[in-house]
Amino acid sequence: MKTYNAIGFGILGLSVAAAAILAPQSLGPWAGAGIGILYFLCVWFVAGIYLSDVIHMGITHGALDYKTWFIKLVVLLNNTIGIYVDPVSWVNRHRNHHRFADHAGDPNKLAADGFWKTAYLCLLPYRCNQDMARDEILSTWPFSLVGHPAFAVLAQVISYVFVWVLVRDWKYALALWAGIRVFAMWVNMIQNYWTHDRRFGTRRYDDPGDNAMNIDQWLPVMATFSACLQNNHHHYPHLLRLSHARLGV
C-alpha cells in the first residue's frame, strides 16, 4: 500500500475509533461511530462541492457554469458549519500556483520543498507574487464577509458549536470536529505534496514546466473529487473532467 493511502486510511480509522470511544453513554460506541461517519461524509461533501467544484473549476478556471445565488449559499454554508477556506485568497493562490507551478512564485510548494515544509505551507503558504483574484463575484458581500480575518476565527467557533449542539457532549464534538480537519490536512498534502513530487503517481503528459502527477487510487480520488489527477489538470486546466484519457493524439 502506498504511504499516502496508509496515512489516509489511518486517519479515517482513528477518527471513527475516537468517535466510538468518546461517544456519550446515551449513544454508545456503535451509534457514536455511525454519527461520526455521517458528520464526516456531510462535511466532505459540502467542502467538495464548495472547493473542488465551484471555487476551483467554476470560478478559478471557468470550466463550470454556476448560479451566483448557489455559490454564495455554498460559501456561507461551508465556511460556517464546515471547514473554513477563504475563497478569495484560495482563488488567488491557485491561479498563482498554475502560473508558477513548482517554481519561485508558487505559493503552495517549490520543487525542493519536502514533506514537513509543504505541511507548514498548507497552513502558512508563500506570499503570492500577483493578485489574480479580481472576479466580480469575489467582491460581493458573502465573499467579503467570509474573507474577513475576524470571520476566519469566528468560523472555527461556529463550526465547533454547531457540532456540539447536535451531540451535546464537548469531548465527542471535539473528536468529530478535529477528525475531519486532520483528514482535510491529508487532502491538502495529497494536492500540494504527493501530486507534485515525481517520485509518486504517474504522468500522462510529459510537461517539462512542472512536477504535477496523477494519483489514481480510489481514496485520494474520492477525497479530492478527482483533483489529485494533477498532471491531467495542469495540462488542461480549463477542462472540467479531470479523469480523461490522453487527448490530442
PyRosetta script that sets phi, psi and omega in degrees:
from pyrosetta import init, pose_from_sequence

init()
pose = pose_from_sequence("MKTYNAIGFGILGLSVAAAAILAPQSLGPWAGAGIGILYFLCVWFVAGIYLSDVIHMGITHGALDYKTWFIKLVVLLNNTIGIYVDPVSWVNRHRNHHRFADHAGDPNKLAADGFWKTAYLCLLPYRCNQDMARDEILSTWPFSLVGHPAFAVLAQVISYVFVWVLVRDWKYALALWAGIRVFAMWVNMIQNYWTHDRRFGTRRYDDPGDNAMNIDQWLPVMATFSACLQNNHHHYPHLLRLSHARLGV")
pose.set_psi(1, 136.9)
pose.set_omega(1, 177.9)
pose.set_phi(2, -63.2)
pose.set_psi(2, 147.9)
pose.set_omega(2, -177.8)
pose.set_phi(3, -57.2)
pose.set_psi(3, -44.7)
pose.set_omega(3, -177.4)
pose.set_phi(4, -65.3)
pose.set_psi(4, -34.4)
pose.set_omega(4, 176.0)
pose.set_phi(5, -67.2)
pose.set_psi(5, -43.0)
pose.set_omega(5, 179.6)
pose.set_phi(6, -60.4)
pose.set_psi(6, -41.1)
pose.set_omega(6, 178.9)
pose.set_phi(7, -65.8)
pose.set_psi(7, -44.3)
pose.set_omega(7, -179.9)
pose.set_phi(8, -61.7)
pose.set_psi(8, -48.3)
pose.set_omega(8, 177.8)
pose.set_phi(9, -64.2)
pose.set_psi(9, -35.6)
pose.set_omega(9, 178.1)
pose.set_phi(10, -63.1)
pose.set_psi(10, -43.1)
pose.set_omega(10, 178.0)
pose.set_phi(11, -62.8)
pose.set_psi(11, -43.3)
pose.set_omega(11, 178.4)
pose.set_phi(12, -61.5)
pose.set_psi(12, -46.1)
pose.set_omega(12, -179.4)
pose.set_phi(13, -63.2)
pose.set_psi(13, -44.1)
pose.set_omega(13, 179.5)
pose.set_phi(14, -65.9)
pose.set_psi(14, -36.1)
pose.set_omega(14, 179.4)
pose.set_phi(15, -65.1)
pose.set_psi(15, -43.1)
pose.set_omega(15, 178.3)
pose.set_phi(16, -67.0)
pose.set_psi(16, -41.0)
pose.set_omega(16, 179.0)
pose.set_phi(17, -63.2)
pose.set_psi(17, -42.6)
pose.set_omega(17, 178.9)
pose.set_phi(18, -63.0)
pose.set_psi(18, -40.0)
pose.set_omega(18, 178.3)
pose.set_phi(19, -63.1)
pose.set_psi(19, -39.2)
pose.set_omega(19, -179.7)
pose.set_phi(20, -69.8)
pose.set_psi(20, -42.8)
pose.set_omega(20, -176.5)
pose.set_phi(21, -70.5)
pose.set_psi(21, -39.9)
pose.set_omega(21, -174.7)
pose.set_phi(22, -93.6)
pose.set_psi(22, 2.3)
pose.set_omega(22, 178.3)
pose.set_phi(23, -62.4)
pose.set_psi(23, 140.8)
pose.set_omega(23, 178.0)
pose.set_phi(24, -63.5)
pose.set_psi(24, 156.2)
pose.set_omega(24, -176.5)
pose.set_phi(25, -58.7)
pose.set_psi(25, -30.9)
pose.set_omega(25, -179.0)
pose.set_phi(26, -65.8)
pose.set_psi(26, -23.1)
pose.set_omega(26, 179.0)
pose.set_phi(27, -96.4)
pose.set_psi(27, -45.4)
pose.set_omega(27, -174.8)
pose.set_phi(28, 85.1)
pose.set_psi(28, 164.4)
pose.set_omega(28, -173.8)
pose.set_phi(29, -65.2)
pose.set_psi(29, -37.9)
pose.set_omega(29, -176.8)
pose.set_phi(30, -69.4)
pose.set_psi(30, -47.6)
pose.set_omega(30, 177.2)
pose.set_phi(31, -66.1)
pose.set_psi(31, -36.9)
pose.set_omega(31, 178.1)
pose.set_phi(32, -60.8)
pose.set_psi(32, -44.5)
pose.set_omega(32, 177.8)
pose.set_phi(33, -65.9)
pose.set_psi(33, -39.9)
pose.set_omega(33, 180.0)
pose.set_phi(34, -62.4)
pose.set_psi(34, -44.5)
pose.set_omega(34, 178.3)
pose.set_phi(35, -65.1)
pose.set_psi(35, -38.3)
pose.set_omega(35, 177.9)
pose.set_phi(36, -61.0)
pose.set_psi(36, -43.7)
pose.set_omega(36, 178.7)
pose.set_phi(37, -64.7)
pose.set_psi(37, -42.1)
pose.set_omega(37, 179.9)
pose.set_phi(38, -63.2)
pose.set_psi(38, -44.5)
pose.set_omega(38, 177.7)
pose.set_phi(39, -61.4)
pose.set_psi(39, -43.9)
pose.set_omega(39, 179.0)
pose.set_phi(40, -56.8)
pose.set_psi(40, -48.4)
pose.set_omega(40, -177.7)
pose.set_phi(41, -65.8)
pose.set_psi(41, -39.3)
pose.set_omega(41, -179.4)
pose.set_phi(42, -65.2)
pose.set_psi(42, -45.5)
pose.set_omega(42, 179.9)
pose.set_phi(43, -66.2)
pose.set_psi(43, -41.9)
pose.set_omega(43, 177.6)
pose.set_phi(44, -59.7)
pose.set_psi(44, -43.1)
pose.set_omega(44, -177.2)
pose.set_phi(45, -67.2)
pose.set_psi(45, -46.4)
pose.set_omega(45, 179.7)
pose.set_phi(46, -63.1)
pose.set_psi(46, -43.9)
pose.set_omega(46, 179.5)
pose.set_phi(47, -63.9)
pose.set_psi(47, -37.0)
pose.set_omega(47, 179.1)
pose.set_phi(48, -66.4)
pose.set_psi(48, -44.7)
pose.set_omega(48, 176.7)
pose.set_phi(49, -62.1)
pose.set_psi(49, -44.7)
pose.set_omega(49, -177.7)
pose.set_phi(50, -63.7)
pose.set_psi(50, -57.0)
pose.set_omega(50, -169.3)
pose.set_phi(51, -88.6)
pose.set_psi(51, -53.7)
pose.set_omega(51, -173.6)
pose.set_phi(52, -70.0)
pose.set_psi(52, -39.4)
pose.set_omega(52, -174.3)
pose.set_phi(53, -91.0)
pose.set_psi(53, -59.6)
pose.set_omega(53, -169.6)
pose.set_phi(54, -84.6)
pose.set_psi(54, -52.8)
pose.set_omega(54, -178.9)
pose.set_phi(55, -65.7)
pose.set_psi(55, -43.5)
pose.set_omega(55, -176.8)
pose.set_phi(56, -75.9)
pose.set_psi(56, -69.2)
pose.set_omega(56, -174.1)
pose.set_phi(57, -78.6)
pose.set_psi(57, -26.3)
pose.set_omega(57, 179.6)
pose.set_phi(58, -79.7)
pose.set_psi(58, -64.2)
pose.set_omega(58, -175.1)
pose.set_phi(59, -81.1)
pose.set_psi(59, -52.1)
pose.set_omega(59, -172.5)
pose.set_phi(60, -64.1)
pose.set_psi(60, -44.9)
pose.set_omega(60, -174.8)
pose.set_phi(61, -108.1)
pose.set_psi(61, -10.4)
pose.set_omega(61, 179.3)
pose.set_phi(62, 64.6)
pose.set_psi(62, 25.7)
pose.set_omega(62, -178.3)
pose.set_phi(63, -91.9)
pose.set_psi(63, -10.4)
pose.set_omega(63, -175.6)
pose.set_phi(64, -131.5)
pose.set_psi(64, 123.5)
pose.set_omega(64, 176.2)
pose.set_phi(65, -75.7)
pose.set_psi(65, 149.6)
pose.set_omega(65, -177.3)
pose.set_phi(66, -153.7)
pose.set_psi(66, 157.9)
pose.set_omega(66, 173.5)
pose.set_phi(67, -88.5)
pose.set_psi(67, 132.8)
pose.set_omega(67, -176.6)
pose.set_phi(68, -62.1)
pose.set_psi(68, -35.7)
pose.set_omega(68, 179.7)
pose.set_phi(69, -64.9)
pose.set_psi(69, -34.1)
pose.set_omega(69, -178.6)
pose.set_phi(70, -69.3)
pose.set_psi(70, -47.0)
pose.set_omega(70, -178.7)
pose.set_phi(71, -66.6)
pose.set_psi(71, -34.9)
pose.set_omega(71, 177.0)
pose.set_phi(72, -64.2)
pose.set_psi(72, -40.5)
pose.set_omega(72, 177.7)
pose.set_phi(73, -63.7)
pose.set_psi(73, -44.8)
pose.set_omega(73, -179.5)
pose.set_phi(74, -66.2)
pose.set_psi(74, -37.5)
pose.set_omega(74, 177.2)
pose.set_phi(75, -59.1)
pose.set_psi(75, -46.7)
pose.set_omega(75, -179.4)
pose.set_phi(76, -69.3)
pose.set_psi(76, -40.8)
pose.set_omega(76, -178.2)
pose.set_phi(77, -65.2)
pose.set_psi(77, -52.2)
pose.set_omega(77, -176.9)
pose.set_phi(78, -63.6)
pose.set_psi(78, -38.9)
pose.set_omega(78, -173.8)
pose.set_phi(79, -86.5)
pose.set_psi(79, 5.4)
pose.set_omega(79, 172.7)
pose.set_phi(80, -113.8)
pose.set_psi(80, -52.7)
pose.set_omega(80, -177.5)
pose.set_phi(81, -103.5)
pose.set_psi(81, -6.5)
pose.set_omega(81, 178.7)
pose.set_phi(82, -105.6)
pose.set_psi(82, -139.6)
pose.set_omega(82, -178.9)
pose.set_phi(83, -103.3)
pose.set_psi(83, 121.5)
pose.set_omega(83, -175.6)
pose.set_phi(84, -68.5)
pose.set_psi(84, 129.4)
pose.set_omega(84, 172.2)
pose.set_phi(85, -142.6)
pose.set_psi(85, 116.4)
pose.set_omega(85, 179.3)
pose.set_phi(86, -63.7)
pose.set_psi(86, 113.7)
pose.set_omega(86, -173.8)
pose.set_phi(87, -67.5)
pose.set_psi(87, -36.8)
pose.set_omega(87, -176.5)
pose.set_phi(88, -67.9)
pose.set_psi(88, -48.8)
pose.set_omega(88, 180.0)
pose.set_phi(89, -67.7)
pose.set_psi(89, -31.6)
pose.set_omega(89, 178.3)
pose.set_phi(90, -66.0)
pose.set_psi(90, -45.5)
pose.set_omega(90, 177.9)
pose.set_phi(91, -58.4)
pose.set_psi(91, -45.1)
pose.set_omega(91, -179.6)
pose.set_phi(92, -62.6)
pose.set_psi(92, -46.2)
pose.set_omega(92, -180.0)
pose.set_phi(93, -63.2)
pose.set_psi(93, -40.5)
pose.set_omega(93, -176.3)
pose.set_phi(94, -69.3)
pose.set_psi(94, -38.3)
pose.set_omega(94, 177.1)
pose.set_phi(95, -67.0)
pose.set_psi(95, -38.9)
pose.set_omega(95, 174.1)
pose.set_phi(96, -64.5)
pose.set_psi(96, -36.2)
pose.set_omega(96, 177.6)
pose.set_phi(97, -60.3)
pose.set_psi(97, -45.1)
pose.set_omega(97, 179.1)
pose.set_phi(98, -69.3)
pose.set_psi(98, -34.6)
pose.set_omega(98, -178.7)
pose.set_phi(99, -69.5)
pose.set_psi(99, -37.8)
pose.set_omega(99, -173.6)
pose.set_phi(100, -120.6)
pose.set_psi(100, 23.3)
pose.set_omega(100, -167.2)
pose.set_phi(101, -41.7)
pose.set_psi(101, 119.2)
pose.set_omega(101, 175.4)
pose.set_phi(102, 68.0)
pose.set_psi(102, 9.2)
pose.set_omega(102, 178.3)
pose.set_phi(103, -121.9)
pose.set_psi(103, 172.9)
pose.set_omega(103, 178.5)
pose.set_phi(104, -53.5)
pose.set_psi(104, 128.5)
pose.set_omega(104, -175.1)
pose.set_phi(105, 110.1)
pose.set_psi(105, -20.2)
pose.set_omega(105, 175.4)
pose.set_phi(106, -76.0)
pose.set_psi(106, 116.9)
pose.set_omega(106, -177.6)
pose.set_phi(107, -73.6)
pose.set_psi(107, -15.3)
pose.set_omega(107, -174.1)
pose.set_phi(108, -87.8)
pose.set_psi(108, -43.7)
pose.set_omega(108, -173.9)
pose.set_phi(109, -171.4)
pose.set_psi(109, 134.9)
pose.set_omega(109, 169.3)
pose.set_phi(110, -91.3)
pose.set_psi(110, 159.9)
pose.set_omega(110, -175.5)
pose.set_phi(111, -57.4)
pose.set_psi(111, -33.3)
pose.set_omega(111, -175.9)
pose.set_phi(112, -86.0)
pose.set_psi(112, -7.9)
pose.set_omega(112, -177.3)
pose.set_phi(113, -71.2)
pose.set_psi(113, 132.9)
pose.set_omega(113, 179.9)
pose.set_phi(114, -90.1)
pose.set_psi(114, -167.5)
pose.set_omega(114, -174.7)
pose.set_phi(115, -60.5)
pose.set_psi(115, -53.3)
pose.set_omega(115, -173.8)
pose.set_phi(116, -70.5)
pose.set_psi(116, -35.1)
pose.set_omega(116, 176.9)
pose.set_phi(117, -65.7)
pose.set_psi(117, -40.3)
pose.set_omega(117, 178.9)
pose.set_phi(118, -67.0)
pose.set_psi(118, -37.6)
pose.set_omega(118, 176.8)
pose.set_phi(119, -61.2)
pose.set_psi(119, -42.0)
pose.set_omega(119, 176.8)
pose.set_phi(120, -62.3)
pose.set_psi(120, -41.2)
pose.set_omega(120, -178.5)
pose.set_phi(121, -69.7)
pose.set_psi(121, -21.6)
pose.set_omega(121, 174.5)
pose.set_phi(122, -63.1)
pose.set_psi(122, -30.2)
pose.set_omega(122, -179.6)
pose.set_phi(123, -95.4)
pose.set_psi(123, -38.7)
pose.set_omega(123, -179.0)
pose.set_phi(124, -132.6)
pose.set_psi(124, 81.1)
pose.set_omega(124, -174.9)
pose.set_phi(125, -68.9)
pose.set_psi(125, 165.7)
pose.set_omega(125, 172.9)
pose.set_phi(126, -60.6)
pose.set_psi(126, 154.4)
pose.set_omega(126, 176.9)
pose.set_phi(127, -69.1)
pose.set_psi(127, 138.3)
pose.set_omega(127, 177.9)
pose.set_phi(128, -73.9)
pose.set_psi(128, 137.3)
pose.set_omega(128, 179.4)
pose.set_phi(129, -77.9)
pose.set_psi(129, -27.7)
pose.set_omega(129, -176.2)
pose.set_phi(130, -131.0)
pose.set_psi(130, 148.8)
pose.set_omega(130, 174.0)
pose.set_phi(131, -90.9)
pose.set_psi(131, 104.4)
pose.set_omega(131, -177.2)
pose.set_phi(132, -112.8)
pose.set_psi(132, 17.6)
pose.set_omega(132, -178.3)
pose.set_phi(133, -119.1)
pose.set_psi(133, 76.4)
pose.set_omega(133, -177.8)
pose.set_phi(134, -120.4)
pose.set_psi(134, 20.6)
pose.set_omega(134, 179.2)
pose.set_phi(135, -63.9)
pose.set_psi(135, 145.6)
pose.set_omega(135, -177.3)
pose.set_phi(136, -58.6)
pose.set_psi(136, -40.9)
pose.set_omega(136, -176.8)
pose.set_phi(137, -64.7)
pose.set_psi(137, -26.4)
pose.set_omega(137, -179.2)
pose.set_phi(138, -71.9)
pose.set_psi(138, -11.6)
pose.set_omega(138, 178.0)
pose.set_phi(139, -97.1)
pose.set_psi(139, -1.4)
pose.set_omega(139, -179.7)
pose.set_phi(140, -74.4)
pose.set_psi(140, 163.3)
pose.set_omega(140, -169.8)
pose.set_phi(141, -62.8)
pose.set_psi(141, -36.2)
pose.set_omega(141, 179.0)
pose.set_phi(142, -62.9)
pose.set_psi(142, -39.1)
pose.set_omega(142, 179.6)
pose.set_phi(143, -70.7)
pose.set_psi(143, -39.4)
pose.set_omega(143, 177.6)
pose.set_phi(144, -64.5)
pose.set_psi(144, -40.7)
pose.set_omega(144, 178.8)
pose.set_phi(145, -63.8)
pose.set_psi(145, -51.3)
pose.set_omega(145, -176.6)
pose.set_phi(146, -65.3)
pose.set_psi(146, -33.0)
pose.set_omega(146, -177.4)
pose.set_phi(147, -78.6)
pose.set_psi(147, -6.7)
pose.set_omega(147, -179.2)
pose.set_phi(148, -70.5)
pose.set_psi(148, 136.6)
pose.set_omega(148, -179.1)
pose.set_phi(149, -56.2)
pose.set_psi(149, -35.5)
pose.set_omega(149, 179.1)
pose.set_phi(150, -65.6)
pose.set_psi(150, -37.2)
pose.set_omega(150, 178.8)
pose.set_phi(151, -67.1)
pose.set_psi(151, -34.7)
pose.set_omega(151, 178.8)
pose.set_phi(152, -58.9)
pose.set_psi(152, -37.7)
pose.set_omega(152, 177.3)
pose.set_phi(153, -75.8)
pose.set_psi(153, -45.8)
pose.set_omega(153, -178.8)
pose.set_phi(154, -60.3)
pose.set_psi(154, -35.2)
pose.set_omega(154, -178.3)
pose.set_phi(155, -60.9)
pose.set_psi(155, -34.7)
pose.set_omega(155, 179.0)
pose.set_phi(156, -65.0)
pose.set_psi(156, -40.9)
pose.set_omega(156, 179.5)
pose.set_phi(157, -67.9)
pose.set_psi(157, -46.8)
pose.set_omega(157, -178.2)
pose.set_phi(158, -60.6)
pose.set_psi(158, -44.2)
pose.set_omega(158, -177.0)
pose.set_phi(159, -65.8)
pose.set_psi(159, -35.6)
pose.set_omega(159, 177.3)
pose.set_phi(160, -72.0)
pose.set_psi(160, -44.0)
pose.set_omega(160, 179.8)
pose.set_phi(161, -60.6)
pose.set_psi(161, -37.0)
pose.set_omega(161, 177.7)
pose.set_phi(162, -58.3)
pose.set_psi(162, -44.9)
pose.set_omega(162, 179.1)
pose.set_phi(163, -66.5)
pose.set_psi(163, -42.0)
pose.set_omega(163, -179.0)
pose.set_phi(164, -61.7)
pose.set_psi(164, -40.9)
pose.set_omega(164, 178.9)
pose.set_phi(165, -61.3)
pose.set_psi(165, -34.7)
pose.set_omega(165, -179.8)
pose.set_phi(166, -72.0)
pose.set_psi(166, -38.7)
pose.set_omega(166, -171.7)
pose.set_phi(167, -110.1)
pose.set_psi(167, -18.0)
pose.set_omega(167, 176.4)
pose.set_phi(168, 58.2)
pose.set_psi(168, 35.7)
pose.set_omega(168, 175.8)
pose.set_phi(169, -149.8)
pose.set_psi(169, 118.6)
pose.set_omega(169, -169.2)
pose.set_phi(170, -69.9)
pose.set_psi(170, -35.5)
pose.set_omega(170, 179.8)
pose.set_phi(171, -69.4)
pose.set_psi(171, -43.8)
pose.set_omega(171, 178.9)
pose.set_phi(172, -64.5)
pose.set_psi(172, -43.5)
pose.set_omega(172, 178.4)
pose.set_phi(173, -61.2)
pose.set_psi(173, -40.4)
pose.set_omega(173, 179.7)
pose.set_phi(174, -65.8)
pose.set_psi(174, -37.9)
pose.set_omega(174, 178.0)
pose.set_phi(175, -62.6)
pose.set_psi(175, -43.7)
pose.set_omega(175, 179.0)
pose.set_phi(176, -66.7)
pose.set_psi(176, -46.0)
pose.set_omega(176, -177.0)
pose.set_phi(177, -63.2)
pose.set_psi(177, -44.4)
pose.set_omega(177, -177.2)
pose.set_phi(178, -74.8)
pose.set_psi(178, -36.3)
pose.set_omega(178, -176.6)
pose.set_phi(179, -59.4)
pose.set_psi(179, -46.0)
pose.set_omega(179, -178.2)
pose.set_phi(180, -68.8)
pose.set_psi(180, -28.3)
pose.set_omega(180, 178.9)
pose.set_phi(181, -75.6)
pose.set_psi(181, -34.6)
pose.set_omega(181, 172.8)
pose.set_phi(182, -65.3)
pose.set_psi(182, -40.8)
pose.set_omega(182, 177.4)
pose.set_phi(183, -63.9)
pose.set_psi(183, -39.1)
pose.set_omega(183, 178.2)
pose.set_phi(184, -63.5)
pose.set_psi(184, -34.6)
pose.set_omega(184, 176.1)
pose.set_phi(185, -64.9)
pose.set_psi(185, -39.8)
pose.set_omega(185, 176.3)
pose.set_phi(186, -62.4)
pose.set_psi(186, -42.9)
pose.set_omega(186, 177.0)
pose.set_phi(187, -59.3)
pose.set_psi(187, -42.7)
pose.set_omega(187, 178.1)
pose.set_phi(188, -60.5)
pose.set_psi(188, -39.9)
pose.set_omega(188, 179.5)
pose.set_phi(189, -70.9)
pose.set_psi(189, -34.1)
pose.set_omega(189, 173.0)
pose.set_phi(190, -56.5)
pose.set_psi(190, -47.7)
pose.set_omega(190, -175.9)
pose.set_phi(191, -70.4)
pose.set_psi(191, -43.7)
pose.set_omega(191, -171.1)
pose.set_phi(192, -93.9)
pose.set_psi(192, -25.9)
pose.set_omega(192, -177.3)
pose.set_phi(193, -109.6)
pose.set_psi(193, -66.2)
pose.set_omega(193, -171.9)
pose.set_phi(194, -64.9)
pose.set_psi(194, -33.3)
pose.set_omega(194, 178.6)
pose.set_phi(195, -89.0)
pose.set_psi(195, 7.2)
pose.set_omega(195, 175.0)
pose.set_phi(196, -129.0)
pose.set_psi(196, 34.9)
pose.set_omega(196, 175.3)
pose.set_phi(197, -138.1)
pose.set_psi(197, 122.7)
pose.set_omega(197, -172.2)
pose.set_phi(198, -70.7)
pose.set_psi(198, -3.6)
pose.set_omega(198, 174.3)
pose.set_phi(199, -78.0)
pose.set_psi(199, -13.7)
pose.set_omega(199, -175.6)
pose.set_phi(200, -120.4)
pose.set_psi(200, 150.4)
pose.set_omega(200, 175.1)
pose.set_phi(201, 71.9)
pose.set_psi(201, -163.2)
pose.set_omega(201, -178.4)
pose.set_phi(202, -134.7)
pose.set_psi(202, 165.4)
pose.set_omega(202, 178.6)
pose.set_phi(203, -125.5)
pose.set_psi(203, 119.5)
pose.set_omega(203, 174.5)
pose.set_phi(204, -81.7)
pose.set_psi(204, -36.4)
pose.set_omega(204, -178.9)
pose.set_phi(205, -115.5)
pose.set_psi(205, 125.2)
pose.set_omega(205, -176.1)
pose.set_phi(206, -86.2)
pose.set_psi(206, 63.7)
pose.set_omega(206, 179.5)
pose.set_phi(207, -76.6)
pose.set_psi(207, 122.0)
pose.set_omega(207, -176.2)
pose.set_phi(208, -76.4)
pose.set_psi(208, -14.6)
pose.set_omega(208, -171.9)
pose.set_phi(209, -81.1)
pose.set_psi(209, -10.5)
pose.set_omega(209, 179.9)
pose.set_phi(210, -150.9)
pose.set_psi(210, 177.3)
pose.set_omega(210, -179.3)
pose.set_phi(211, -109.4)
pose.set_psi(211, 20.5)
pose.set_omega(211, -174.9)
pose.set_phi(212, -61.5)
pose.set_psi(212, 133.6)
pose.set_omega(212, -178.7)
pose.set_phi(213, -122.5)
pose.set_psi(213, 160.0)
pose.set_omega(213, 171.4)
pose.set_phi(214, -101.3)
pose.set_psi(214, 122.1)
pose.set_omega(214, 170.2)
pose.set_phi(215, -108.8)
pose.set_psi(215, 116.8)
pose.set_omega(215, -168.8)
pose.set_phi(216, -115.8)
pose.set_psi(216, 15.1)
pose.set_omega(216, 173.8)
pose.set_phi(217, -71.4)
pose.set_psi(217, 152.1)
pose.set_omega(217, -167.5)
pose.set_phi(218, -65.6)
pose.set_psi(218, -34.6)
pose.set_omega(218, -178.1)
pose.set_phi(219, -66.1)
pose.set_psi(219, -51.8)
pose.set_omega(219, 176.3)
pose.set_phi(220, -60.7)
pose.set_psi(220, -37.8)
pose.set_omega(220, -180.0)
pose.set_phi(221, -64.1)
pose.set_psi(221, -46.1)
pose.set_omega(221, 178.7)
pose.set_phi(222, -65.3)
pose.set_psi(222, -44.7)
pose.set_omega(222, -175.5)
pose.set_phi(223, -64.3)
pose.set_psi(223, -35.1)
pose.set_omega(223, -176.1)
pose.set_phi(224, -100.1)
pose.set_psi(224, 6.7)
pose.set_omega(224, -175.2)
pose.set_phi(225, 55.6)
pose.set_psi(225, 42.6)
pose.set_omega(225, 178.4)
pose.set_phi(226, 74.0)
pose.set_psi(226, 2.8)
pose.set_omega(226, -177.7)
pose.set_phi(227, -71.0)
pose.set_psi(227, -10.0)
pose.set_omega(227, 176.9)
pose.set_phi(228, -77.1)
pose.set_psi(228, -1.8)
pose.set_omega(228, 172.2)
pose.set_phi(229, -86.6)
pose.set_psi(229, 64.7)
pose.set_omega(229, -169.4)
pose.set_phi(230, -70.7)
pose.set_psi(230, -34.1)
pose.set_omega(230, 179.2)
pose.set_phi(231, -64.0)
pose.set_psi(231, -43.8)
pose.set_omega(231, 174.6)
pose.set_phi(232, -59.3)
pose.set_psi(232, -46.3)
pose.set_omega(232, -174.6)
pose.set_phi(233, -66.9)
pose.set_psi(233, -41.8)
pose.set_omega(233, -179.3)
pose.set_phi(234, -69.1)
pose.set_psi(234, -31.1)
pose.set_omega(234, 179.3)
pose.set_phi(235, -73.8)
pose.set_psi(235, -38.3)
pose.set_omega(235, 178.4)
pose.set_phi(236, -128.4)
pose.set_psi(236, 72.7)
pose.set_omega(236, -174.2)
pose.set_phi(237, -65.3)
pose.set_psi(237, -19.6)
pose.set_omega(237, -178.5)
pose.set_phi(238, -100.4)
pose.set_psi(238, 8.4)
pose.set_omega(238, 176.3)
pose.set_phi(239, -92.0)
pose.set_psi(239, 123.8)
pose.set_omega(239, -174.3)
pose.set_phi(240, -65.2)
pose.set_psi(240, -41.0)
pose.set_omega(240, -176.8)
pose.set_phi(241, -85.9)
pose.set_psi(241, 114.6)
pose.set_omega(241, -178.8)
pose.set_phi(242, -82.6)
pose.set_psi(242, -27.4)
pose.set_omega(242, -176.5)
pose.set_phi(243, -91.8)
pose.set_psi(243, 67.2)
pose.set_omega(243, -178.0)
pose.set_phi(244, -110.5)
pose.set_psi(244, 158.5)
pose.set_omega(244, 170.8)
pose.set_phi(245, -76.3)
pose.set_psi(245, 170.4)
pose.set_omega(245, -177.9)
pose.set_phi(246, -60.1)
pose.set_psi(246, 129.6)
pose.set_omega(246, -178.2)
pose.set_phi(247, -104.5)
pose.set_psi(247, 157.6)
pose.set_omega(247, 174.3)
pose.set_phi(248, 79.2)
pose.set_psi(248, 17.9)
pose.set_omega(248, 177.9)
pose.set_phi(249, -124.8)
pose.dump_pdb("model.pdb")
